[in-house]
Amino acid sequence: MSTRENRIEKPLIQVQNLGKKFGSMEVLKDITVDIYKGDVVCVIGPSGSGKSTFLRCLNRLEETTSGHILFEGTDITDKKTDIDRHRQKMGMVFQQFNLFPHMTILKNLTLAPVKLQGRSEEEAKNQAMALLDKVGLADRCNAYPNQLSGGQKQRIAIVRALCMNPDVMLFDEPTSALDPEMVGEVLNVMRDLANEKMTMVVVTHEMGFAREVATRVMFMDGGYFLEENEPKEFFEHPENERLKGFLGKVL
């Protein structure tokens, strides 16, 4: 189990004794973890282990049952916290793209910055076009979502989150709904973000991406984080027996 004792800066996100229940079913159990600015944390594990629930708790799309989550020093599990303001700093990319089908791509990208952040249409459009150009989709700005491939839609979903200028990006299995030949184009965008030192928490089944891009890999099973380490040690010298069995099946 790796430690972060040599880090002197404060964590961007502090998760303290997090628990989550759905009725009598305990999905997350006493999770404590720090995420620092510039970290790329990949969370892996079998289906049903609590990975997506953990991610959704980070921006309170799921309400926690116990524990605390501090984001940039603010306890966002406190019901008095203006969670909508903090969510604007936490970009979220889902398995499904959740684009507005009746709006052009450009309108999908500019709507939230204008409505929620009060930015001008021109400023929002200029940023959106610059980001579209970075992901190779500037020529699709006037298209509608149903005119795009799955890989293009997911790249647009990433750009939409980036248009809010977030401090952290959360990815919930962003390639799981894509055809295999489209996975690479989405992972390439995420690699570029990692190279630009964007803080990212990624729930993924893409082991090659986790090995190559992550600063830390965390293994989750049964609602617990059972092991975490830097990628090389994590994949080549796992300590937890459950992790050894999992890696033996997926690698």
GIKASUL-V735114 format. One record per residue. N is the residue number from 1. RES is the residue in one letter. PSI is psi in degrees with one decimal (none if undefined). OMEGA is omega in whole degrees, 0 to 359 (* if undefined). Layout:
n = [N & N]
res = [RES & RES]
psi = [PSI & PSI]
omega = [OMEGA & OMEGA]
//
This chain:
n = [1 & 2 & 3 & 4 & 5 & 6 & 7 & 8 & 9 & 10 & 11 & 12 & 13 & 14 & 15 & 16 & 17 & 18 & 19 & 20 & 21 & 22 & 23 & 24 & 25 & 26 & 27 & 28 & 29 & 30 & 31 & 32 & 33 & 34 & 35 & 36 & 37 & 38 & 39 & 40 & 41 & 42 & 43 & 44 & 45 & 46 & 47 & 48 & 49 & 50 & 51 & 52 & 53 & 54 & 55 & 56 & 57 & 58 & 59 & 60 & 61 & 62 & 63 & 64 & 65 & 66 & 67 & 68 & 69 & 70 & 71 & 72 & 73 & 74 & 75 & 76 & 77 & 78 & 79 & 80 & 81 & 82 & 83 & 84 & 85 & 86 & 87 & 88 & 89 & 90 & 91 & 92 & 93 & 94 & 95 & 96 & 97 & 98 & 99 & 100 & 101 & 102 & 103 & 104 & 105 & 106 & 107 & 108 & 109 & 110 & 111 & 112 & 113 & 114 & 115 & 116 & 117 & 118 & 119 & 120 & 121 & 122 & 123 & 124 & 125 & 126 & 127 & 128 & 129 & 130 & 131 & 132 & 133 & 134 & 135 & 136 & 137 & 138 & 139 & 140 & 141 & 142 & 143 & 144 & 145 & 146 & 147 & 148 & 149 & 150 & 151 & 152 & 153 & 154 & 155 & 156 & 157 & 158 & 159 & 160 & 161 & 162 & 163 & 164 & 165 & 166 & 167 & 168 & 169 & 170 & 171 & 172 & 173 & 174 & 175 & 176 & 177 & 178 & 179 & 180 & 181 & 182 & 183 & 184 & 185 & 186 & 187 & 188 & 189 & 190 & 191 & 192 & 193 & 194 & 195 & 196 & 197 & 198 & 199 & 200 & 201 & 202 & 203 & 204 & 205 & 206 & 207 & 208 & 209 & 210 & 211 & 212 & 213 & 214 & 215 & 216 & 217 & 218 & 219 & 220 & 221 & 222 & 223 & 224 & 225 & 226 & 227 & 228 & 229 & 230 & 231 & 232 & 233 & 234 & 235 & 236 & 237 & 238 & 239 & 240 & 241 & 242 & 243 & 244 & 245 & 246 & 247 & 248 & 249 & 250 & 251]
res = [M & S & T & R & E & N & R & I & E & K & P & L & I & Q & V & Q & N & L & G & K & K & F & G & S & M & E & V & L & K & D & I & T & V & D & I & Y & K & G & D & V & V & C & V & I & G & P & S & G & S & G & K & S & T & F & L & R & C & L & N & R & L & E & E & T & T & S & G & H & I & L & F & E & G & T & D & I & T & D & K & K & T & D & I & D & R & H & R & Q & K & M & G & M & V & F & Q & Q & F & N & L & F & P & H & M & T & I & L & K & N & L & T & L & A & P & V & K & L & Q & G & R & S & E & E & E & A & K & N & Q & A & M & A & L & L & D & K & V & G & L & A & D & R & C & N & A & Y & P & N & Q & L & S & G & G & Q & K & Q & R & I & A & I & V & R & A & L & C & M & N & P & D & V & M & L & F & D & E & P & T & S & A & L & D & P & E & M & V & G & E & V & L & N & V & M & R & D & L & A & N & E & K & M & T & M & V & V & V & T & H & E & M & G & F & A & R & E & V & A & T & R & V & M & F & M & D & G & G & Y & F & L & E & E & N & E & P & K & E & F & F & E & H & P & E & N & E & R & L & K & G & F & L & G & K & V & L]
psi = [119.9 & 157.4 & 164.9 & 27.3 & -21.9 & -1.7 & 128.8 & -20.7 & 160.4 & 144.8 & 148.1 & -41.6 & 129.7 & 117.2 & 122.4 & 109.8 & 45.0 & 131.3 & 147.7 & 127.8 & 143.7 & 99.2 & -124.7 & -5.1 & 119.9 & 111.4 & -37.7 & 137.8 & 103.1 & 53.3 & 128.3 & 123.7 & 146.4 & 138.7 & 125.1 & 157.9 & 128.9 & -8.4 & 144.4 & 100.2 & 116.7 & 127.5 & 119.7 & 165.7 & 169.8 & 162.5 & 140.4 & 9.3 & -11.1 & 5.4 & -52.6 & -36.0 & -42.1 & -47.6 & -43.2 & -25.0 & -26.5 & -29.0 & 19.7 & 28.8 & -28.5 & 133.4 & 133.8 & 153.2 & -35.8 & 164.4 & -174.9 & 150.1 & 117.4 & 124.7 & 117.4 & 39.5 & -6.6 & 131.8 & 100.9 & -6.1 & -10.2 & 122.2 & -17.2 & -10.9 & 138.7 & 87.4 & -29.6 & -37.7 & -40.0 & -32.2 & -28.6 & -20.9 & 0.5 & 95.6 & 140.4 & 130.0 & 123.9 & 173.1 & -45.4 & 155.7 & -28.7 & 36.1 & 149.7 & 114.2 & -23.5 & 0.9 & 148.4 & 165.1 & -44.7 & -40.5 & -37.7 & -36.1 & -30.6 & -15.6 & -55.1 & -44.9 & -36.6 & -48.6 & -41.7 & -31.8 & -3.1 & 23.0 & 158.0 & 155.0 & -41.6 & -44.9 & -45.9 & -40.6 & -42.7 & -42.3 & -42.5 & -43.2 & -37.8 & -41.4 & -39.0 & -39.7 & -38.8 & -34.3 & 10.1 & 26.7 & 20.2 & -31.5 & -6.7 & 12.9 & -30.7 & 6.0 & 166.7 & 155.5 & -37.0 & -4.6 & 3.3 & 155.7 & 168.2 & -41.8 & -38.2 & -41.9 & -40.7 & -35.2 & -38.6 & -40.7 & -37.4 & -44.9 & -41.0 & -42.8 & -40.0 & -26.6 & -16.6 & 2.9 & 55.8 & 159.6 & -17.7 & 146.5 & 130.9 & 127.4 & 121.4 & 91.6 & 59.9 & -14.1 & 0.5 & -24.4 & 6.1 & 150.1 & 148.4 & -37.5 & -12.1 & -10.2 & -42.7 & -37.9 & -30.8 & -43.2 & -32.8 & -39.8 & -41.5 & -35.5 & -42.9 & -41.3 & -43.1 & -40.9 & -26.8 & 7.4 & 27.4 & 132.0 & 128.6 & 138.8 & 118.8 & 115.2 & 121.7 & 154.7 & 2.4 & 91.2 & -35.5 & -40.7 & -45.1 & -42.0 & -38.1 & -39.6 & -31.2 & 147.1 & -27.2 & 144.0 & 135.6 & 133.7 & 128.3 & 136.4 & 137.7 & 25.5 & 2.7 & 150.8 & 111.9 & -26.2 & 144.5 & 149.1 & 171.6 & 149.9 & -45.0 & -49.4 & -40.1 & -47.3 & -30.5 & -25.6 & 57.1 & 145.3 & -39.1 & 133.9 & -36.6 & -39.1 & -41.9 & -43.9 & -39.7 & -48.2 & -33.6 & -27.2 & -33.5 & -17.3 & none]
omega = [180 & 178 & 179 & 187 & 181 & 179 & 182 & 178 & 179 & 177 & 173 & 177 & 175 & 177 & 188 & 174 & 184 & 174 & 178 & 176 & 166 & 188 & 179 & 182 & 181 & 187 & 177 & 189 & 169 & 182 & 176 & 180 & 174 & 177 & 186 & 177 & 180 & 176 & 165 & 184 & 176 & 180 & 180 & 179 & 181 & 176 & 179 & 183 & 179 & 185 & 182 & 177 & 177 & 182 & 182 & 175 & 184 & 176 & 174 & 165 & 166 & 177 & 180 & 176 & 180 & 179 & 185 & 172 & 176 & 177 & 184 & 174 & 181 & 177 & 184 & 173 & 175 & 185 & 178 & 180 & 175 & 186 & 180 & 178 & 181 & 178 & 179 & 179 & 182 & 178 & 182 & 178 & 187 & 174 & 175 & 196 & 175 & 175 & 177 & 188 & 184 & 180 & 173 & 178 & 182 & 179 & 175 & 185 & 186 & 186 & 185 & 178 & 180 & 186 & 187 & 184 & 176 & 180 & 181 & 177 & 183 & 179 & 181 & 180 & 181 & 179 & 181 & 181 & 178 & 179 & 176 & 179 & 180 & 181 & 173 & 184 & 180 & 182 & 181 & 188 & 181 & 176 & 175 & 184 & 183 & 177 & 183 & 173 & 178 & 179 & 177 & 179 & 182 & 174 & 176 & 179 & 177 & 179 & 179 & 178 & 181 & 180 & 178 & 181 & 184 & 175 & 178 & 177 & 178 & 182 & 180 & 180 & 189 & 181 & 189 & 181 & 186 & 169 & 186 & 183 & 179 & 184 & 185 & 184 & 177 & 179 & 178 & 177 & 180 & 175 & 179 & 178 & 179 & 179 & 178 & 175 & 172 & 175 & 186 & 169 & 191 & 168 & 189 & 169 & 183 & 185 & 179 & 177 & 180 & 181 & 187 & 195 & 187 & 166 & 176 & 174 & 182 & 180 & 184 & 174 & 178 & 179 & 180 & 162 & 185 & 179 & 172 & 179 & 171 & 191 & 184 & 180 & 183 & 185 & 185 & 183 & 178 & 181 & 183 & 183 & 178 & 177 & 178 & 178 & 179 & 181 & 178 & 181 & 189 & 181 & *]
//
